[in-house]
């Protein structure tokens, strides 16, 4: 794994090889005279959007508690399945978040020095909190009479989002700073999503869930602050010619 970004023979930019770039660009004017197809790319995408089916659906409740809760909320003018869908999303995302920190812990086994304040114990602490948030979502779904094993539509999309983050943090070419940037991206999404979930639970009058979700949000805000500090110090070390990250990690 690379310690930091280094200078090398990156040839992806046009200015690296101006002669070849000129030859490549010389063919562009010819394309202006090429007749455009009857259906453009935007039209094709619009057609897909019109014809596509939803990612998934929410099934009817399978427990008495779920039936009673759904009927009660429907009579109040609310749709309980919307809340269940978003809690399912958080469960999927928190599961991915746990795996992201598992990947970071694996990276730490090869790191000789970490940013000041970053230790394996603190990374494990955040990892465990992500796992507890997943368990919290599972419990909340069960309390509402839902099925925690169900992959809801929003959970499906969250899984796809998590795949990109997992690919980024598991890339062996990525530096520690880049891995931390991936964690920060995940945490920022996490914070905003918990805030929206709290609003939904509040609207439905689920005070106990609001309290639990607010506690989770507090922890996630702490994660953002901590990972941001680690990333800042890591980038400062990358910028410094000395390359000193500031703190040796005695646990790796």
ChimeraX attribute file (.defattr): number of C-alpha atoms within 10 A of each C-alpha:
attribute: neighborCount
match mode: 1-to-1
recipient: residues
	/A:1	12
	/A:2	12
	/A:3	15
	/A:4	17
	/A:5	14
	/A:6	8
	/A:7	6
	/A:8	6
	/A:9	7
	/A:10	7
	/A:11	9
	/A:12	8
	/A:13	9
	/A:14	13
	/A:15	11
	/A:16	12
	/A:17	11
	/A:18	11
	/A:19	10
	/A:20	12
	/A:21	13
	/A:22	12
	/A:23	10
	/A:24	11
	/A:25	10
	/A:26	10
	/A:27	10
	/A:28	10
	/A:29	9
	/A:30	8
	/A:31	9
	/A:32	9
	/A:33	8
	/A:34	8
	/A:35	7
	/A:36	9
	/A:37	7
	/A:38	7
	/A:39	8
	/A:40	10
	/A:41	10
	/A:42	9
	/A:43	11
	/A:44	11
	/A:45	11
	/A:46	11
	/A:47	11
	/A:48	11
	/A:49	11
	/A:50	9
	/A:51	9
	/A:52	8
	/A:53	8
	/A:54	8
	/A:55	11
	/A:56	13
	/A:57	12
	/A:58	14
	/A:59	11
	/A:60	11
	/A:61	17
	/A:62	11
	/A:63	14
	/A:64	10
	/A:65	15
	/A:66	21
	/A:67	15
	/A:68	14
	/A:69	20
	/A:70	20
	/A:71	15
	/A:72	14
	/A:73	14
	/A:74	12
	/A:75	10
	/A:76	10
	/A:77	10
	/A:78	15
	/A:79	16
	/A:80	20
	/A:81	21
	/A:82	14
	/A:83	19
	/A:84	25
	/A:85	21
	/A:86	21
	/A:87	27
	/A:88	29
	/A:89	24
	/A:90	25
	/A:91	27
	/A:92	24
	/A:93	28
	/A:94	27
	/A:95	19
	/A:96	23
	/A:97	27
	/A:98	21
	/A:99	17
	/A:100	25
	/A:101	21
	/A:102	15
	/A:103	15
	/A:104	21
	/A:105	18
	/A:106	13
	/A:107	18
	/A:108	18
	/A:109	12
	/A:110	10
	/A:111	16
	/A:112	14
	/A:113	19
	/A:114	22
	/A:115	23
	/A:116	15
	/A:117	14
	/A:118	21
	/A:119	21
	/A:120	18
	/A:121	11
	/A:122	12
	/A:123	18
	/A:124	16
	/A:125	14
	/A:126	20
	/A:127	21
	/A:128	15
	/A:129	18
	/A:130	26
	/A:131	18
	/A:132	16
	/A:133	25
	/A:134	23
	/A:135	16
	/A:136	20
	/A:137	24
	/A:138	20
	/A:139	15
	/A:140	21
	/A:141	22
	/A:142	17
	/A:143	14
	/A:144	21
	/A:145	20
	/A:146	27
	/A:147	20
	/A:148	18
	/A:149	10
	/A:150	14
	/A:151	19
	/A:152	25
	/A:153	17
	/A:154	22
	/A:155	22
	/A:156	17
	/A:157	16
	/A:158	19
	/A:159	17
	/A:160	13
	/A:161	14
	/A:162	20
	/A:163	11
	/A:164	11
	/A:165	18
	/A:166	19
	/A:167	12
	/A:168	18
	/A:169	23
	/A:170	15
	/A:171	12
	/A:172	12
	/A:173	12
	/A:174	17
	/A:175	19
	/A:176	26
	/A:177	23
	/A:178	19
	/A:179	22
	/A:180	22
	/A:181	19
	/A:182	19
	/A:183	24
	/A:184	20
	/A:185	13
	/A:186	20
	/A:187	22
	/A:188	15
	/A:189	13
	/A:190	21
	/A:191	20
	/A:192	13
	/A:193	18
	/A:194	21
	/A:195	15
	/A:196	12
	/A:197	23
	/A:198	21
	/A:199	14
	/A:200	18
	/A:201	20
	/A:202	15
	/A:203	13
	/A:204	17
	/A:205	11
	/A:206	13
	/A:207	13
	/A:208	12
	/A:209	18
	/A:210	20
	/A:211	14
	/A:212	15
	/A:213	22
	/A:214	16
	/A:215	13
	/A:216	21
	/A:217	21
	/A:218	12
	/A:219	16
	/A:220	23
	/A:221	15
	/A:222	15
	/A:223	24
	/A:224	20
	/A:225	14
	/A:226	18
	/A:227	21
	/A:228	17
	/A:229	17
	/A:230	23
	/A:231	22
	/A:232	16
	/A:233	20
	/A:234	27
	/A:235	20
	/A:236	17
	/A:237	19
	/A:238	20
	/A:239	13
	/A:240	11
	/A:241	8
	/A:242	8
	/A:243	14
	/A:244	16
	/A:245	18
	/A:246	16
	/A:247	14
	/A:248	16
	/A:249	18
	/A:250	10
	/A:251	11
	/A:252	14
